[in-house]
Amino acid sequence: MAEKRKFKKRYCKYCEAKIDYIDYKDMNLYKHSLSERYKIMPRRLTGNCKVHQDMVTDAIKRARHIALVPYIVDRKQVTQYSLD
């Protein structure tokens, strides 16, 4: 049988920083939860807890609605956008 892979335990960055609310205008807070194509990354990859993942998701959706974060990024446009 194959050995079970051992991964390091991922911790919620927001719980460690004791953040109560994630604002959609502060892109520095949630930019590590976006992929290079601006998709929302799942909890298993980011290590966020359920409460903070829901807040991140709502903040990103609000930021998309007012055009701070793009909805769709094509392969050709990936290099044009940046979160800096």
BAPALO-835318 format. One record per residue: residue in three letters; x, y, z of N, C-alpha, C in turn. Coordinates in Angstrom, 2 decimals, decimal comma. Atoms other than C-alpha are relative to their C-alpha. Example, Ala and Ser with C-alpha at 12.3 -4.5 7.8 and 13.67 -1.06 7.14 Angstrom:
// BAPALO-835318
> resn n.u n.v n.w ca.u ca.v ca.w c.u c.v c.w
> ALA 0,89 -1,19 0,00 12,30 -4,50 7,80 0,90 1,20 0,00
> SER -0,82 -1,19 -0,06 13,67 -1,06 7,14 -0,77 1,09 0,73
***
This chain:
// BAPALO-835318
> resn n.u n.v n.w ca.u ca.v ca.w c.u c.v c.w
> MET 0,82 -1,18 0,00 0,00 0,00 0,00 0,87 1,25 0,00
> ALA -0,72 -1,27 0,04 1,07 3,54 -0,63 -0,07 0,68 1,36
> GLU -0,01 -0,71 -1,27 2,09 5,61 2,34 -0,87 1,25 -0,09
> LYS 0,84 -1,19 -0,07 -0,22 8,36 3,43 0,91 1,24 0,04
> ARG -0,82 -1,21 0,04 1,19 11,79 2,60 -0,24 0,82 1,26
> LYS 0,10 -0,84 -1,18 1,92 14,02 5,52 0,19 1,45 -0,42
> PHE -0,05 -1,42 0,32 1,15 17,68 5,02 0,07 0,77 1,31
> LYS -0,03 -0,81 -1,21 1,85 20,43 7,47 -1,38 0,59 0,25
> LYS 1,29 -0,54 -0,39 -1,12 21,76 9,37 -0,08 1,46 -0,42
> ARG 0,19 -1,37 0,44 -2,47 24,95 7,83 -0,87 0,73 1,01
> TYR 0,72 -0,80 -0,97 -3,66 27,68 10,13 -0,64 1,19 -0,68
> CYS 0,71 -1,16 0,54 -6,09 30,47 9,47 0,80 1,26 0,29
> LYS -0,79 -1,21 -0,16 -4,11 33,65 8,88 -0,79 1,10 0,69
> TYR 0,84 -1,02 -0,59 -7,05 35,76 9,96 -0,22 -0,24 1,49
> CYS 0,13 0,31 -1,43 -7,47 33,96 13,29 1,28 0,36 0,75
> GLU -1,27 -0,34 -0,64 -3,77 34,40 14,05 0,16 1,50 0,15
> ALA -0,10 -1,45 -0,04 -3,99 38,12 13,26 -1,15 0,62 0,79
> LYS 1,17 -0,44 -0,77 -7,26 38,36 15,27 -0,81 1,06 -0,76
> ILE 0,79 -0,89 0,85 -9,18 39,99 12,42 -1,46 -0,39 0,13
> ASP 1,42 0,26 -0,20 -12,90 40,32 13,08 -0,81 0,19 -1,27
> TYR 0,76 -0,31 1,20 -14,03 41,74 9,73 0,97 0,22 -1,16
> ILE -0,81 -0,16 1,20 -12,58 41,57 6,22 -0,74 0,96 -0,92
> ASP 0,62 -1,04 0,80 -13,34 44,72 4,27 0,33 -0,23 -1,47
> TYR -0,20 0,24 1,42 -13,77 44,47 0,51 0,94 1,03 -0,64
> LYS -0,87 -1,04 0,55 -11,76 47,68 -0,03 1,47 -0,26 0,29
> ASP -1,38 0,29 -0,37 -8,61 46,30 1,61 0,46 -1,27 -0,71
> MET -0,38 1,16 0,81 -7,22 44,02 -1,10 1,21 -0,74 0,56
> ASN -1,15 0,67 -0,59 -4,07 43,26 0,90 -0,42 -1,12 0,94
> LEU 0,47 1,03 -0,91 -6,14 41,21 3,32 -0,34 -1,30 -0,73
> TYR 0,49 1,22 0,64 -7,64 38,79 0,82 0,71 -0,35 -1,30
> LYS -0,65 0,32 1,28 -5,18 38,77 -2,08 0,66 -1,37 0,00
> HIS -0,57 1,35 -0,01 -3,60 35,50 -0,90 -1,07 -1,07 -0,16
> SER 1,10 0,93 0,21 -7,04 33,89 -1,24 -0,47 -0,04 -1,45
> LEU 0,32 -0,01 1,43 -7,14 34,60 -4,99 1,10 -0,70 -0,77
> SER -0,99 0,63 0,85 -5,43 32,53 -7,64 0,51 1,01 -1,02
> GLU -0,55 -0,91 1,00 -3,45 34,03 -10,52 -1,02 0,41 -1,04
> ARG 1,09 -0,35 0,91 -6,64 34,02 -12,58 -1,18 0,59 0,76
> TYR 0,99 -0,68 -0,84 -8,55 35,73 -9,76 -1,19 -0,88 0,37
> LYS 1,03 0,88 -0,52 -10,52 32,69 -8,73 0,18 -0,11 1,51
> ILE -0,06 0,14 -1,45 -11,37 32,23 -5,06 0,53 -1,39 0,32
> MET -0,62 1,28 -0,35 -9,14 29,51 -3,61 -0,77 -0,66 1,14
> PRO 0,78 0,70 -1,04 -10,78 26,83 -1,45 0,73 -0,03 1,34
> ARG -0,52 0,05 -1,37 -10,27 26,38 2,28 1,13 -1,00 0,14
> ARG -1,02 1,03 -0,15 -8,18 23,25 1,87 1,37 0,47 -0,49
> LEU -1,27 -0,54 0,49 -5,52 25,26 0,01 0,48 1,20 0,81
> THR -0,40 -1,20 -0,74 -5,55 28,51 1,99 0,13 -0,26 1,50
> GLY -0,04 0,28 -1,43 -6,11 27,01 5,45 -0,91 0,88 0,82
> ASN 0,92 -0,87 -0,74 -8,81 29,52 6,36 -1,05 -0,82 0,73
> CYS 1,10 0,63 -0,70 -11,44 28,63 8,91 -1,30 0,34 -0,72
> LYS 1,29 -0,18 0,68 -15,11 28,50 7,88 -0,49 1,44 0,08
> VAL 0,51 -1,36 -0,20 -16,02 31,90 9,33 0,76 0,99 -0,87
> HIS -0,80 -0,94 0,77 -13,13 33,74 7,71 -0,07 -0,29 -1,50
> GLN 0,15 0,30 1,43 -13,50 31,90 4,39 -1,29 0,60 -0,54
> ASP 1,26 -0,64 0,42 -17,11 33,10 4,22 0,16 1,51 -0,12
> MET -0,23 -1,45 0,08 -15,98 36,66 4,96 0,85 0,36 -1,21
> VAL -0,86 -0,23 1,17 -13,26 36,44 2,29 -0,83 -0,11 -1,28
> THR 0,83 0,19 1,18 -15,76 35,12 -0,24 -0,94 1,19 -0,22
> ASP 0,89 -1,15 0,12 -18,23 37,92 0,49 0,76 1,26 -0,40
> ALA -0,80 -1,19 0,32 -15,47 40,56 0,33 0,43 -0,02 -1,46
> ILE -0,43 0,10 1,40 -14,21 39,28 -3,04 -1,18 0,22 -0,94
> LYS 1,18 -0,20 0,84 -17,72 39,15 -4,47 -0,43 1,45 -0,03
> ARG 0,33 -1,43 -0,03 -18,38 42,71 -3,34 1,01 0,82 -0,80
> ALA -1,04 -0,71 0,76 -15,06 43,87 -4,78 -0,17 -0,22 -1,50
> ARG 0,27 0,25 1,42 -15,94 42,23 -8,08 -1,17 0,83 -0,49
> HIS 1,20 -0,74 0,39 -19,30 43,95 -8,11 0,30 1,47 -0,28
> ILE -0,35 -1,40 0,24 -17,73 47,42 -7,87 1,30 0,13 -0,80
> ALA -1,11 0,03 0,97 -14,88 46,45 -10,27 1,37 0,24 0,62
> LEU -1,35 -0,03 -0,55 -11,94 46,31 -7,85 0,78 -1,25 -0,39
> VAL -0,59 1,27 0,41 -11,29 42,69 -8,82 -0,75 -0,47 -1,24
> PRO 0,70 0,43 1,21 -12,04 41,34 -12,31 -0,75 -1,33 0,21
> TYR 0,74 1,26 -0,03 -14,62 38,59 -12,80 0,74 -1,08 -0,76
> ILE -0,60 0,99 0,90 -12,88 36,84 -15,68 1,34 0,53 -0,49
> VAL -1,30 -0,34 0,55 -9,24 36,84 -16,72 0,37 -1,08 -1,01
> ASP -0,42 0,95 1,02 -8,20 35,20 -19,98 1,47 -0,33 0,20
> ARG -1,40 0,39 -0,08 -4,87 33,46 -20,40 0,92 1,12 -0,48
> LYS -0,82 -1,07 0,56 -3,57 36,38 -22,43 0,06 1,20 0,94
> GLN 0,07 -1,17 -0,87 -4,60 38,94 -19,79 0,54 -0,24 1,40
> VAL -0,46 0,31 -1,36 -3,12 37,20 -16,74 1,16 0,90 0,39
> THR -1,16 -0,81 -0,34 0,09 39,19 -16,94 -0,32 1,49 0,09
> GLN 0,33 -1,41 -0,04 -1,66 42,54 -17,37 -0,50 0,45 1,35
> TYR 0,56 -0,36 -1,29 -3,50 42,52 -14,04 0,96 -0,34 1,11
> SER -0,78 0,32 -1,20 -1,74 42,68 -10,72 -0,73 0,56 1,22
> LEU 0,65 -0,43 -1,23 -2,85 43,09 -7,12 0,82 1,03 0,75
> ASP -0,85 -0,96 -0,71 -0,10 45,52 -6,21 -0,58 1,38 0,05
***
